[in-house]
Amino acid sequence: MKNLTVLIEKEYVQMLRDSKIIWLPVAFILLGAIQPVVTYYLPAILEELGGSQGIIIDPSMTVQKGSEVLASTLGSQFDQLGLMILAISMMGIIQTDKANGMLAFILTRPVNVTSYIGGKVVTNYLLAAFSVTIGYFTSYLYVNYLFTTVQFSHMLTGLLFYLVWILFIVSFTTLISTIFHSQGIIALISIVFLIGCRMIVGLSPIIDQVNPASLSKHAMEILITGVVNPNTVGNVLLTFVGVLFILLVTYYWILLKKFDHE
């Protein structure tokens, strides 16, 4: 436990030096604000730019419910640009230590692989979860001001399910960062796979049950309908199983690879 605490402190010091602890939350605050603001002012902007011969705006666009706009923040902002930002911000989570020999050095100390991986995943997940949460709350405030009010209980429940999806994103990116040596390849594989998971949501109930990205859809459904899908609990449990499997693969990859100074 002492080793884990020391590693967590080390990670946060590094994040502070890299300013990640500042720019990542700011990025999600901007993403959270963009969706409700653009949705609210888009009809007026198009009408102003289009003039008398411009695009005719569907009146239904101006009467969207706050819950729909908040749900679109998850689907249109966080699951696209936000996902890319997270993958890029974490592409060097373990690769950097491999490249500079720090991983080999750390593992020669009285530090086990479990504490090392735990320190990486815990710190990066807490930062990612905080960033997503503050961006989500920003969107929630704008939505309540510009549109109809979203029930706080629905907002909070949707956030909790969405954060499980974020845990999978962090765990998967950690695994890819462990296996590959190029940060560009790590970011590319992570982004393509995770966005691919998001794109296939809804194709099949069976796939949705085992697909971690379905938690984003469930979060959006909770916001819009206020009802928790009966399949959500099973999806959460299977996602945790998937995260555990990913961390085990990461553990044995590091343990058996026996990284040396390059």
MIFI-505429 format. One record per atom (N, C-alpha, C): x, y, z. Coordinates in steps of 0.02 Angstrom, whole numbers, plus 50000, padded with zeros to 5 digits. Layout:
<pts>
XYZ ...
</pts>
This chain:
<pts>
500424993950000 500005000050000 500435006350000 501005006150037 501455011850039 501755013149970 501955007749935 502235008449868 501725011549820 501095009249826 500565011849783 500465019249794 500475021349858 500385028449874 500945032649845 501565030049852 502145033649825 502095034449749 501885029049715 501825029149643 501275033949620 500725034149658 500175038749642 500415045949649 500785047349703 501055054149712 501535055849655 501945051049634 502415052149579 502035053849515 501505050349501 501115051549441 500805058449441 500545060549498 500225067049502 500745072749495 501335071549522 501865076549514 502045077249440 502085071549405 502235071749333 501675075149294 501055073649312 500495076849278 500505084449288 500705086549348 500745093649362 501295096949321 501855093449314 502405096149274 502215096649200 501825091849177 501605091749107 500995096149095 500725099049149 500125103249147 499505099349126 499545092649126 498965088649108 498395089549157 498585090649219 498075091349271 497685097849262 497925102149218 497585108449204 497225108249137 497595106449083 497305107049016 496775101749002 496815095849033 496315090649019 495625092649046 495565094949109 494905097349132 494655103249091 495105107849072 494905113649033 494615111448965 494935106448935 494705103848870 493985101248876 493845097548930 493175094748938 492665100048959 492885105248993 492435110749008 492205114048944 492675115048898 492505117948833 492035113348794 492185106848794 491755102148758 491045102048788 491015102448855 490365102448888 489955108648873 490295114348864 489935120548851 489735121148777 490135118248733 490015119048661 489335116448639 489155110348661 488545107248636 487915111248651 487775113248713 487155117048726 487175124048695 487755127248695 487795134048667 487685133948592 488025129348557 487955128948484 487245126848466 486965122048503 486285119748489 485785125348497 485885129548547 485415134948561 485455140548508 486065142248489 486155147948444 486225146048370 486265139648355 486355137548285 485805140048238 485165139448256 484645142048210 484735149548194 484895153448245 484995160648234 485605161948191 486135158048203 486755158948164 486625157248090 486285151648078 486145149648009 485685154647974 485205157048011 484735161947982 485105168447965 485565170448009 485935176647997 486415175947937 486745170247933 487215169147879 486865167747812 486275164547817 485935162647756 485535168147724 485325172947763 484915178347736 484245175847713 483935179447669 483265177647646 483265171447603 483845169747573 483885163747531 484265158147566 484315158647630 484695153747668 484305147447683 484595143447726 484285137147745 483685138447790 483135134847777 482545135447819 482625130947879 482575133747938 482685130048000 482035126648022 482095120348038 481525116648065 481365119448134 480755121848145 480575124748210 480675119948268 480635113448255 480715108548309 481405108648338 481905111248299 482585111648324 482645116448383 482225121248386 482275126448438 481915124548501 481585118848502 481205116948561 481445110348590 482085108948582 482355102748610 482335103048686 482235097248716 482235096748788 482945096848814 483025099148875 483685099448905 484005092648910 483615087448925 483885080748932 484175078248866 483855080148810 484105078048744 484765081448728 484815087748745 485435091548732 486005088848775 485855087448839 486375084748883 486605077848860 486135073848836 486305067348809 486745067948747 486605072948706 487005074048646 487705076348663 487805079248722 488475081148744 488895074848752 488595069648781 488965063248789 489095060048721 488575059848678 488645056248615 489035060048562 488945066648559 489255070548506 489935073548524 490035075048588 490655078248609 491125073348645 490895070548700 491335066348741 491525059848707 491045056848669 491185050348637 491555051048571 491695057148550 492055058148488 492705061948502 492675068448504 493275072348516 493545071048587 493095070348635 493315069048703 493695062548709 493445057348675 493775050848676 494475051348645 494535055048591 495185055948559 495675059548606 495425064648640 495845068448686 496095063948742 495655059748769 495865055148822 496395050248798 496285047348739 496765042448712 497445045648700 497445051648672 498075055148658 498425057148723 498045059248772 498345061348835 498655055548874 498425049448860 498665043648898 499085038848855 499255040748793 499605036148750 500305034348776 500595038748816 501255037348844 501255035048915 500665032948939 500595031249010 501115026149034 501275021148993 501795016249009 502355016448957 502185018148896 502685018348842 503265022948859 503115028648891 503655033348909 504145030248957 503895026549006 504325023249055 504735017749021 504445014448972 504825009348935 505395012548895 505245018148863 505725021248818 506325024148855 506205027148914 506765030248950 507085025649002 506845019349005 507135014549051 506875014949122 506395019549134 506135020349201 505755014149225 505415010749179 505045004749198 505514999449224 506064998249188 506544993249211 506844995249278 506975001749286 507255004149349 506775003149407 506145005049396 505645004449450 505554997249471 505554992649423 505434985649439 506034982349472 506614985649473 507184983049511 507154985449583 506724990049597 506614992349666 506114987749700 506014988649766 505514984649800 504794986749783 504644986649718 503984988549693 503724982849649 503134980249664 502864974849622 502474977749563 502344973349515 502004975449454 501294977949469 500974974749516 500284976749534 500254983949558 500724985949601 500744992749626 500894997649569 501334995649524 501515000049468 500915001349423 500574995949403 499994996649360 499435000349397 499344998549460 498825001849500 498935009349505 499555011449516 499705018549520 499545022149455 499715018949399 499585021949333 498835022549320 498485017149330 497765017049313 497365021549360 497505021149425 497135025149474 497215032649460 497825034949452 497945042049442 497635044549376 497725040849323 497465042949258 496705042449256 496425037349290 495695036949291 495385042649332 495685044149389 495415049549430 495435056149393 495985057349357 496035063649319 495525063649262 495455057949226 494975057549171 494265058249197 494115054849253 493435055249282 493285062349305 493775065649335 493665072549358 493545077149298 493945076249246 493875080449186 493195079549154 492985073149146 492335071749116 491775074549160 491845073649225 491315075949271 491245083549270 491795087149272 491745094449272 491485097049205 491675093649151 491405095549086 490665094049080 490465088449109 489755086349109 489335091249150 489585093249208 489225097949250 489185104849216 489705106749180 489675112949142 489115112749091 489075107149055 488535106349006 487855106349041 487815103249099 487185102849137 486945109849157 487405114149178 487225120949197 486975124949137 487335124349082 487125127949021 486445125448996 486345118848999 485725115848976 485145118449018 485225118549084 484695120849128 484545128249118 485045132049097 484955139249086 484635140749018 484845137048967 484625138448898 484015134348877 483935128448909 483385124048889 482975122248951 482645116548948 482245114349005 482695111149058 482445110849118 482835108149175 482885100549171 483475098049184 483595090749187 483605088749260 483235083549277 483225081249346 483925079349368 484105081549428 484775080349454 484915072849462 484415069049483 484505061849493 484645058349427 484315060449373 484435057549308 485135059349283 485325065549294 485985067849274 486535063949310 486455062949375 486955059549415 486995052149397 486425048949388 486425041849370 486755040749302 486595045049254 486915044449189 487665045349193 487895050049235 488605051149243 488955045049271 488655041949322 488965036149353 489075030449303 488575029149262 488645023949211 489175025849159 489195032249142 489675034449092 490385033849117 490485034849182 491155034449210 491425027349210 490985022349208 491215015449200 491515014449131 491205017549080 491465017449012 492155020949010 492235026349048 492875029849051 493405025249082 493215021249132 493685016549162 493945011549111 493505009249068 493705004549015 494185008048966 494045014348949 494485018048904 495185018648933 495235020448997 495885021149029 496255014449032 495895009049049 496205002449055 496455000048987 496045000848935 496234998448869 496835002348842 496845008948851 497405013048828 498045011148865 497985009348929 498555007048968 498845000648939 498414996048920 498634989748890 498994990948824 498704995048781 499014996448716 499685000048726 499725004448775 500345008048789 500875003248815 500664997748846 501134992748871 501414988448814 501004986948766 501194982248713 501614985648658 501414991648637 501744994848580 502245000148603 502695001948557 503245006548574 503145013548545 502755014248493 502645020748461 502015023948489 502075030148513 501495033648540 500965034848487 501195036148425 500715037148371 500295030948358 500625025048358 500265018748348 499795017448407 500025018948467 499615017948527 498975022148523 499055028448505 498475032948500 498005030648445 498295028648387 497885026548331 497475020248347 497805015248375 497455008948391 496915010248444 497075014148494 496595015548547 495985019248520 496105024448480 495555028448454 495125024348407 495435020648361 495055016648312 494635011348348 494935007848396 494575002548431 493995005348472 494135010548510 493625013348555 493055016648517 493215020348464 492685023348423 492315017848387 492675012548366 492335006848335 491825003648382 492015002948445 491545000248495 490935004748500 491045011248498 490475015948503 490035015648441 490335014548383 489945014548320 489495008448313 489695002748343 489304996648335 488754996048389 488715000948433 488185000848483 487505001048449 487064996548467 486394996248439 486314991348382 486864988348359 486804983648304 486484977048325 486634974948386 486374968548411 486314968748487 485764966348515 485694966248588 486234962148622 486454956848589 486974952548618 487634956248620 487814959548565 488434963448563 488404969148613 487824972448617 487754977948664 487874975848736 487684969748752 487754967348820 488484966748842 488924965048793 489634964148810 490054970048788 489754974948756 490114980748731 490134986248784 490714988048809 490754993348861 490485000048837 490525001348772 490285007748746 489525008348752 489185002748762 488455003048771 488265006948834 488735007548881 488595011348941 488465018748925 488785021148872 488655028048850 487935028748826 487715023648788 487015023748764 486535023348822 486675019048871 486245018448929 486215025048968 486785028448973 486795034949008 486355039948972 486385039848905 485965044448866 485235042748873 485065036348875 484375034248883 484095036448950 484515035949002 484295038149069 484135045549069 484545049449036 484435056749033 483785058348996 483655054848941 483075056448899 482425053548928 482455047248950 481845043948973 481765043849049 482315044349085 482295043849157 482225036749183 482295031849138 482205024849156 482865021149144 483055016849191 483665012749184 483495006449145 483845005349090 483744999349050 483914993249092 483494987949090 483624981849130 484294978549113 484544979749052 485174976649031 485784980549056 485664986349086 486224990549106 486654987349160 486344984149208 486724981149264 487184975649237 486924971449192 487334966249163 487904969149122 487764974549087 488284977849047 488834980649092 488634983449149 489124986049197 489574980449224 489264974949244 489644969249271 490134966449220 489904965649158 490334962949105 490894967849089 490764974349095 491284979249083 491824978749136 491614977849198 492104976949252 492524970649241 492194965349217 492564959249201 493064960649145 492854964349095 493304966149040 493894970249064 493774975049109 494314979149137 494794974749176 494534970149216 494954965649254 495394961349208 495094958849154 495464954749106 496024958849074 495864965049055 496364969449024 496944970749072 496794972049135 497324973349184 497744967049197 497434961149194 497814954949203 498294953949144 498054955349083 498484954749024 499064959749030 498914965849052 499434970849062 499944968549113 499704965749168 500134963249221 500614957849196 500344952849163 500764947249140 501224949349083 501004954149042 501434956648988 502064959849017 501964964049068 502544967349101 502954962249139 502624957649173 502974952749214 503414948049172 503144945749116 503494940949075 503964944249025 503834950449007 504254953848958 504934955648986 504954957149050 505574958849085 505944964449048 505634970349049 505914976049013 506614977849038 507044979148991 507724981249008 507854988248981 508374991349006 508554997848979 508734997148906 508475001748865 508615001448794 509225005748779 
</pts>
